[in-house]
């Protein structure tokens, strides 16, 4: 009977460790997605700035 309890406790501990690993991996994935989104927003903002500069100089009428 004790072997079953030890086995169950070990399985629970392994489950807790795996859950912590899964959460850490998901957090890393979200961080990467946030960085990519921030970079995309920065590119759009830069394109808008360039477009305004071109339009101010009498260049083409471009929109980002």
C-alpha positions in Angstrom: 0.0 0.0 0.0 2.9 2.4 0.8 4.3 1.8 -2.7 1.2 3.1 -4.2 1.3 6.3 -2.1 4.9 6.9 -3.0 4.1 6.3 -6.6 1.2 8.7 -6.5 3.2 11.4 -4.8 5.9 11.0 -7.4 3.4 11.3 -10.2 1.8 14.4 -8.6 5.3 16.0 -8.2 6.1 15.3 -11.9 2.8 16.8 -12.9 3.6 20.0 -11.0 7.0 20.3 -12.5 5.6 19.7 -16.0 3.0 22.4 -15.5 5.6 24.9 -14.4 7.7 24.1 -17.5 4.6 24.4 -19.7 3.8 27.8 -18.2 7.4 29.0 -18.7 7.4 28.0 -22.4 4.0 29.7 -23.0 5.3 32.9 -21.4 8.3 32.8 -23.6 6.1 32.4 -26.7 3.9 35.3 -25.6 7.0 37.5 -25.1 8.3 36.7 -28.6 4.8 37.5 -30.1 4.8 40.8 -28.1 8.2 41.8 -29.5 7.2 40.9 -33.0 4.0 43.0 -32.6 6.0 45.9 -31.3 8.4 45.7 -34.2 5.5 45.7 -36.7 3.9 48.8 -35.1 7.3 50.5 -35.2 7.6 49.8 -38.9 4.2 51.2 -39.6 5.0 54.3 -37.6 8.2 54.8 -39.5 6.4 54.3 -42.8 3.9 57.0 -41.8 6.7 59.4 -40.9 8.4 58.8 -44.3 5.1 59.2 -46.1 4.5 62.6 -44.4 8.0 63.7 -45.2 7.6 62.8 -48.9 4.2 64.6 -49.0 5.6 67.7 -47.3 8.3 67.9 -50.0 5.7 67.7 -52.8 6.5 64.0 -53.6 4.0 61.3 -54.1 0.8 60.9 -52.2 1.5 57.7 -50.2 -0.3 56.2 -47.2 0.9 53.6 -44.8 
